[in-house]
Amino acid sequence: MADESINVKIKKDTNQFSYVLTSKRLIILLIVIVAAIVGAGVIGSIIGRQASHPTPTVASTVATTSASQHYHDILNQLHQHHQSMADSMSVDRIRDNIKFLSKKVHHSSSAQDAKLAEYIRNQWINAGFDDVQYRRYRVLLSFPDTANPTVVGMKDQNGTFQYRASLKEEILHPDENDTDILPPYNAYGPSGKPKMGQRFGCIGMIIYNDPAESAPEGYDKSYPNGWYLPYSGVQRGSVATLMGDPETPGRPSIDSTFRNSNISGIVPGIPVQPLSAKDAIYLLQSLDGLDAPAGWQGKLPIKYKIGGSFLPNMSDWVVHLDVNNQLVHKNIYNVIGTIKGQLEPDRYVIVGNHRDAWTFGAVDPSSATSLMLEVSRIMGIRLKQGWRPRRTIKFCSWDAEEFGLIGSTEWVEENAKELEQRAVTYINLDLAVIGNFSFGAQASPILTKALYAAAKRVKDPNDLSKSVFDIWSARAPSPFNGKPFIFLLPSGSDYKSFIQYTGISSVMLAYVFDAARSPLSNYPAYHTLYDTFDYIERTLDPNFVFHITVGRMLMLFTLQFADYPLLPIDTADYAESINIYFSLFSKNSEKLLQSQGISLDYVKSAIANLTAACKRFDSNISSNINVNDILKLRRINDQLMYMERAFLIPEGLPGRPYDRHVFMAPSQRDQYRSIPFPGIADAIFIGMTENKWEEAKKQVANAAYLIQSAANTLAVI
């Protein structure tokens, strides 16, 4: 509306911004009402209060020649201010943060985990945040029974142990000597990750890291001589099948919540234990039977066999697998720090990273926590200088992520209704630097524009004459359009509840290794004793230049959503992504579905309607940018914010009600890999394995309905 305006005032000497909302209509209305009641003497006081929005003392109004020019002037000034914040970040502080955070073992509910929560809380209080608070949840965790240790070995025909696994990792650096270290185990075992194994008849499972995937160039290049996993390294992890507290699915673990003590469907019933390759080799070389297929051949110096029996001289031997873990209720604590927005305090830009670690957690998660602390430190300095973001920024330190994303899940469940109405985006960190090849991102397609924009403004340490965008484009181009490739979101970190449960557009940022040329599934020291500060400094990022690069990406990306009057989104990016993935999906699956009498025509029609709606919507925005019309601006931003919500299936995907996104969700068989159109993909698997195709009909209908719903949210009003 023409009589509503936003003035952006710039403090020239410090490049600080303040938003001033003025409303002629409101002032005139107040004048009329107040004059009628108490006379003109009070009018000046009311007008004065209306005009006294807190701003820097030295300011000048941006001169504009048109609404569009005014908007671009605002963006240019914001760019300069945001860049100065990113450039102010300190690599030395990031290094020192990681060293401090990873000095001691700090698994969830430990004393050190609590100390780090208090430290982060104090950092945000000292930064001048408007609100910093703990949020406690009482949750079910799983730990090894120290009084009754797990035993893995082989017994002969007389019941005598001929081999027992050590279940220990060799100490290779003084940093690793900590008496609080948990022995290698899988949380909620016997259970969890073996769900597929149990489904196909397994009665127990032993997991190990073969050097083909963890040390493909040989153990002589493993840590401390290189970055690969040492021979005795063991990867810990959780094997629960549902994210969050197993006893309170879909509800927060607060004191009043009903707890379901029957968790059999969440924690499957076969024992599981991780081993090092050093321990596993004895079991593997004892197997007889057919040679393992090529895809199952590893790099240990043995003949890999399918099994089914042991070698002839061991034919009466048995594997002894005695897993002893305890389920215990523990308090966990999230730390939530809030910078209140000046103009739109009811719109939240949320930044999160978990705090707990299986061991020392230098990479996972302290590399990311250090960046979150440094970004929040710079924002705190600017707050004290008079800056305040347009929208509210919330920084979140999650607890118990390693046990199944518990801290973030419980918080989202507790605040779901508020977040559905107010959250603009969720920005996740976890493993900030796991390589030095290229920047990488997993994201909702709607965030593509903002990711590319930030990447074009940060220099890449591989070549300081080029931007992150340049190196990203060259080293990880999309096979579809040549632009930097952005992965769809799977389920491996704290973004899951935001994108899957509440439909909040989410992103995860990191600097990564060359996955296309490497058999590694993650950095080799992942979840092992060797995830230490020395590991980072010696092998990953000695000068911490890749860390500060991701930190600057975090700063600029966050500020785009916190400060820009118009959210930096092109809806056409979403339509393009859906079109690309549907083309691949239909190529692989359409004939199979047609053979069962299932047509994809309605899905095709919905995608065409969405593509057209996105084109109209984006075109309308680009030709009608007017920051003075605050009601229209708010309406457009709300449409952009709520588009993602339209893709949620209310009842969830087949057999997993917590995964609700119709376009992207983790594979049912691999939580770390996202698949497009997951409901249809799951239903095809059911159809092929059980010869039941009704679910496929339902999921195809869901896809058509919800994609059309997303198109409807973009109607130009």
FITI-257280 format. One record per residue (C-alpha): x, y, z; residue in one letter. Coordinates in steps of 0.05 Angstrom, whole numbers, plus 32768, in hexadecimal, padded with zeros to 4 digits. Example, Ala and Ser with C-alpha at 12.3 -4.5 7.8 and 13.67 -1.06 7.14 Angstrom:
<atoms>
80F67FA6809CA81117FEB808FS
</atoms>
This chain:
<atoms>
800080008000M801B80447FEEA801180628033D803B802B8054E80878031804FS80C880158067I81038044806CN81478024806CV817880518091K81C28047808AI81F5805C80BEK822B8070808DK8267806C80BBD825A802480D1T822F800C8097N81F87FF880C8Q81B07FF080B4F816F800080D7S81297FF480BDY80F5802980CCV80AB801980C2L807E805580B9T8034805480AAS801080938096K7FCD8070809CR7FDB805A80E3L7FF380A080F7I7FB680C280D8I7F87809080F9L7FA8809C813CL7FA380E78133I7F5980E48125V7F4980B68160I7F7580D88192V7F60811E817EA7F18810B8188A7F2580F081CEI7F5B811981F0V7F6B815381C2G7FA581688198A7FD6816C81D3G7FE4812281D2V7FE9811B8186I803281318184G804580FD81B8S802480C58190I804480DB814FI808780E08172G80838099818CR806F80808147Q80AD80A08129A80DE808B815FS80EF80458146H81358036815FP816980488129T81B2805B8127P81BB80A48139T81DE80B980FAV81B680A380BDA81A080B78078S8165809F8050T817680798011V816480A47FD6A813A80807FA3T812080907F5ET80EF80577F5AS80D5801D7F84A81017FEC7F5ES813F80187F63Q813180237FACH81317FD87FB7Y81727FCD7F92H819280067FB9D817D7FE37FF9I819B7FA17FE1L81DD7FC27FCDN81E47FE18012Q81D17FA08034L82047F7B8009H823B7FA98021Q82267FA2806AH82207F578066H82637F508043Q82857F788079S82677F4880ADM82807F0C8087A82C57F2A807DD82CA7F3980C8S82CA7EEF80DAM830B7ED680F8S832D7E9580E3V83547E948124D83157E96814DR82F77E5E8124I83367E34812FR83367E43817AD82EC7E33817EN82F67DEE8160I83317DDF818DK830A7DF281CBF82C97DCF81B8L82EC7D8D81A6S831D7D8A81E0K82F57D568205K82C37D1F81F6V827C7D3D81F9H82467D0B81E8H81FE7D2081F7S81EC7D248241S82367D238256S82537D568286A827E7D73824EQ82417D7A8220D821F7DA28257A825D7DCE825FK825D7DDE8215L82137DEF8218A82237E21824FE825D7E3D8228Y82337E4881E9I81FC7E678213R822D7E988232N824A7EAA81EEQ82057EBE81D5W81F47EE48215I82357F0B820FN82277F1981C6A81E97F3F81DBG81B47F1081C1F816D7F2381D5D815D7EDE81F2D81877EA18202V81697E648222Q81717E1A822FY813B7DEA821AR813C7DA98240R811F7D678228Y811D7D24824CR812E7CF08217V81407CA78210L81897C9D81FEL81B47C5E81F6S81F97C518213F82277C15821CP821E7BEE825CD82637BF7827CT82547BC282B0A82447B8F827AN826F7B9F823DP825D7B8981F7T82827B4C81DDV828F7B398195V82B77AFC8183G82B97AB48169M82B17A758193K82C87A308180D829F79F08185Q82AF79ED81D0N82947A3381DDG82DA7A4F81E7T82EA7A9381CBF831E7A8D8194Q83177AD78183Y82FD7B1581A6R82F87B598186A831E7B8F81ACS82E67BC381A3L831B7BF981ACK833B7C2F8182E83867C398185E839C7C7C81A2I83C67C9F816EL83CA7CE6818AH83C97D0381D1P83887D2781C0D83647CE481BEE83747CD08205N83337CDD822BD83177CAD825FT82D07CC4824FD82D17CA78209I82977C7981FBL82AA7C3481E0P82957C278198P824B7C178194Y820B7C25816FN81D87C4B8198A81967C2681A1Y81B87BE5818CG81A57BAE818BP817A7BD18157S81727C078123G819F7C0980E7K81977BBD80DEP814D7BC880D0K81567BB38087M81817B78809DG814C7B6280CFQ81177B688099R813E7B36806FF814D7B0480A6G818C7B1C80C9C81917B0B8113I81CC7B388121G81F97B6A80FEM82427B7F8103I82567BBF80DFI829D7BD480CDY82C07C0780A0N82E47BE38068D83247C068050P83057C07800AA82D87C3E8025E83007C5B805FS83497C548049A83487C457FFEP83917C5A7FF4E83A97C2E802CG83B27C338077Y83F67C52806FD83D07C91805BK83A17C8E8095S83A27CBF80CFY83D27CD980E9P83F87CD180A7N83BC7CE4807DG83717CEF8085W83597CA7807DY833C7C7D80B6L83707C5580DEP836C7C0A80DFY834E7C0A8125S831A7C418118G82D17C328128V82967C5C8112Q82617C658147R821A7C7A8139G81D07C738149S81A77C3C812AV81617C54813EA81317C578104T810A7C95811AL81277CD98128M811A7CF9816CG810C7CDA81AFD80F67C9181A1P80C17C9581D7E809E7CD581BFT80987CD38173P80747D108159G80727D31819ER80A77D5881C5P80C87D358200S80B17D688233I809A7D548279D80507D508267S80587D248229T803E7CDD8228F80777CAB821ER806E7C6B81F6N809B7C378216S80907C0781DDN80C67C1B81ACI80CD7BD98188S80B87BF78145G80ED7C2D814CI81257C038168V81267BC08142P81397B828167G817B7B67814CI81BF7B77816CP81F07BA38147V82387BB78157Q826C7BDF8131P82B37BC5812BL82F47BDE810FS83107BBE80D0A83487BA680FDK83167B7E8126D82E87B6B80ECA831E7B4B80C2I83207B0D80EDY82D67B0080E3L82D97B0F8099L83147AE1808AQ82F17AA980AES82B67AA8807DL82AF7A728049D827E7A6D800FG827B7A8F7FCBL82A77AC97FBAD82867B0C7FC8A82707B337F8AP829D7B6B7F70A82737BA07F93G827F7B7F7FD6W82CA7B787FCFQ82F17BA28000G833B7BB3800AK834E7B888045L83837B548034P83517B1A8033I83237AF48004K82DD7B12800DY82A97ADB8011K825D7ADB8014I825D7AAD8051G82277A7E8068G825C7A548089S82A27A5A80A5F82E27A3B808BL82E579EF8091P831379F080CFN82E17A1F80F1M82A079FF80D9S828579F68120D82977A3C8138W82647A738145V82657ABE8148V82587AD9818DH82347B1C818CL82207B3581D1D820B7B7E81CDV81FD7BA0820FN81E27BE7820BN81B57C0A823CQ81787C36822FL81797C70825FV81517CB08268H817C7CEE8266K81737D3A8265N818B7D5C8226I81917DA7821BY81897DD181DDN81A47E1881E0V817A7E4B81B9I81947E9281AEG81687EC7818FT81767F09816CI81327F2A8166K81217F478122G81147F91811DQ80DD7F9380E9L80C47F4B80E5E80D27F2C8129P809E7EF6811BD80C67EDA80E1R80FF7EAB80F5Y813F7E9A80D1V815B7E5E80F7I81A47E4880F9V81B47E06811AG81EC7DD58129N81F07D9C815AH82217D9E8195R82287D5681ABD825B7D26818EA826A7CDC8190W82B17CEB81A4T82D97D2C81A0F82B07D448164G82E27D758146A82C27D6F8101V827F7D548117D82657D848130P82987DB5814CS82B07DCD8107S82697DE780FEA825D7DFF8145T829B7E2A813FS827F7E4C8102L823B7E588122M825E7E77815EL82897EA48132E824D7EBB8108V82267ECA8147S82617EEF8165R82657F1E8129I821A7F29812CM82207F398176G82547F6F8167I82277F8E8133R81EB7F8C8162L82127FB68194K82227FE7815BQ81D87FF0814BG81CA7FBB8116W818E7F8F811CR81747F5E80E7P81317F6880C6R811A7F2280DCR81297EFA811AT81667ECD8119I81687E908147K81A87E6B8154F819F7E24816DC81D17DF4818ES81B07DB0818BW81BD7D7781BBD81B97D2B81AEA81BD7D308163E81EA7CF3815FE81B47CC7817FF81827CD88149G817A7D238140L81577D258184I81637D6C819CG814D7D8E815BS81137D5E8152T80F77D6A8197E80FD7DB5818FW80D97DB4814CV80A37D878167E80997DB681A3E80967DF48178N80797DD88138A803C7E058134K80647E448140E809A7E2F810FL80687E1E80D9E804E7E6580DDQ808F7E8C80E8R80CD7E6780D0A80EA7E82808FV81237E508087T814F7E2180AEY819B7E2380A2I81BF7DE580BAN82087DD880C9L82267D9680E0D82677D8380BEL827F7DC780A6A82BE7DAE8084V82C77D65806FI82F57D738034G83167DAA800BN82FC7D9B7FC5F82BF7DC77FBFS82867DE87FE5F82487DBD7FE7G82007DC57FFDA81C27D9C8009Q81837DC68005A813C7DD07FF2S813D7DE87FA9P811A7E287FBEI815B7E407FDFL81857E3A7F9FT81867E847F8FK819F7E987FD4A81D47E627FD5L81F07E777F92Y81EE7EC17FA5A82167EB57FE5A82487E887FC0A82577EBF7F8EK826C7EEE7FC6R829D7EC07FEBV82E47EB27FD3K82F77E6A7FCCD83387E557FF0P83497E267FB7N83527E637F8AD834A7EA77FAAL83407EC77F66S82FF7EA07F61K82BF7E9C7F89S82A17E607FACV826E7E607F74F82A47E5B7F3FD82C87E207F5FI82867DFF7F71W826E7E067F29S82AE7DEA7F0DA82B77DAF7F3CR82707D9B7F4CA82447DB07F11P81FD7D987F0CS81F57D657ED4P81B27D867EC4F81C47DD07EBBN820E7DD97EC8G82037E047F05K821F7DEF7F49P81FD7DAF7F5EF81D17DB27F9DI81BC7D707FBCF81767D647FD4L816F7D5D8020L81737D17803CP816E7D098087S81B47D0980A4G81B17D4780CFS81867D7880F6D81637D9780BAY81377D5980B6K81007D6F80E5S80FD7DB480C6F80F57D9D807EI80D07D5B8089Q80A37D6B80C5Y80937DB580BCT80A47DC38074G80D77DFA8084I81087E04804AS814C7DED8062S81947DEA804DV81D57DCA8064M82197DEA8055L825E7DC98052A82A07DC6802EY82A97D808013V82D87D4D7FF3F82D17D347FABD829A7D017FB5A82987CF17F6AA82DE7CD47F6CR82DF7CB87FB2S82BF7C7A7FD0P82B97C9E8013L82737CA8802FS828D7CDD8060N82CF7CF7807BY82F57CB98093P82F97CCB80DDA82AD7CD380E1Y82927CBE8126H82D57CA0813CT83097CAE8171L83327CD3813EY83017D0D8132D832F7D3E8156T834B7D84814EF838D7D668138D83697D3F8101Y834D7D8080E4I838D7DA780EBE83B97D6F80D0R838E7D548097T83507D7C8086L835B7DC7808BD839E7DDA80ABP83927E2580A2N83477E2280AFF833A7E49806EV83037E198058F82E17E22809BH82DE7E6D8095I82C57E66804ET82897E3D8066V82817E70809FG827C7EA9806DR82497E828044M82217E788084L82247EC28095M820F7EDA8050L81D97EA68046F81BB7EB3808AT81BA7EFF8081L81987EFA803EQ815C7EDB8060F81617F05809FA81697F49807DD81507F4B8036Y810B7F6C8030P80F87F387FFBL810D7EF1800AL81447EDC7FD9P811C7EA57FB7I810B7E937F6FD80D37E607F70T80E77E4B7F29A81237E287F48D80F47DF97F6AY80CC7DEC7F2BA810C7DDE7F04E81247DAC7F38S80E17D877F39I80E07D847EEEN81267D697EEAI811C7D337F1EY80D77D207F05F80F47D167EBFS81287CE67EDCL80F57CC47F08F80C17CB97ED1S80F67C9F7EA2K81077C687ED4N80C27C597EF0S80897C6F7EC3E80857C2F7E9AK80857C057ED9L804D7C2E7EF7L80257C2B7EB6Q802B7BDF7EB6S80057BE27EF8Q7FD07C117EDCG7FEE7C4F7EFEI7FF47C8F7ED6S80227CCB7EE5L7FF87CFA7EBAD7FDB7D217EF5Y80217D2A7F12V80397D457ED0K7FFF7D757ECDS800D7D8D7F14A80567D997F04I80447DC07EC6A80147DEB7EEFN804A7DF67F24L807D7E0B7EEFT804C7E3D7ED2A80397E587F17A80827E617F2AC80907E877EEAK80557EB67EF4R80657EC17F3DF80AF7ED17F33D809F7EFF7EF8S806C7F247F22N809F7F2F7F59I80D67F477F2CS80A97F7B7F0CS80887F927F4CN80BD7F9A7F81I80A77FD17FB0N80C17FCE7FF7V80948007800AN80577FDB8001D80627FB38040I80217F8B803DL802F7F727FF7K80777F648009L80617F3B8045R802E7F15801CR80627F037FE7I80947EED801CN80607EC2803DD80507EA07FFBQ809A7E927FF2L80A17E798039M80647E4C8038Y80707E2C7FF4M809B7DF58012E80647DE38044R80367DD0800BA80617D937FFAF80537D6F803CL802A7D2F803DI80007D33807DP80047CE9808DE804C7CE28077G806E7CB28048L805E7C678048P80737C49808AG80967C8880A3R80667CBF80B9P809E7CEF80CDY80B77CF48085D80827D1E8063R80A17D438027H80837D2C7FE5V80BF7D427FBBF80FD7D317FE5M810A7D048020A813F7CD28035P81407C8F8014S811D7C5B803FQ815C7C318039R818F7C688043D81827CA48070Q81BE7CCA8054Y81A47CC8800CR81697CF17FF4S813B7CD87FBDI81097D017F94P80BF7CEE7F98F80CD7CC07FD3P80857CAC7FDFG807F7C8F7F99I80C47C707F9DA80B27C4E7FDFD80707C357FC3A80937C187F85I80C27BF27FB3F80857BD77FD9I80647BC57F98G80A07BA17F7DM80B07B7A7FBDT806A7B6C7FD6E80417B727F95N80157BA77FB5K80097BE47F8AW7FD17C0A7FADE80057C337FD3E80247C497F92A7FE07C637F7AK7FD97C8A7FBAK801F7CA87FB7Q80177CBE7F6EV7FD67CE07F82A7FF97D027FBDN80307D1D7F8FA7FFE7D3A7F5EA7FD47D597F95Y800C7D797FBDL80337D937F81I7FF37DB47F69Q7FEA7DCF7FB0S802F7DEF7FACA801B7E107F6AA7FDC7E2B7F8AN80047E4D7FC2T80267E787F8DL7FE67E977F71A7FF47EE07F61V7FC67F087F8FI
</atoms>
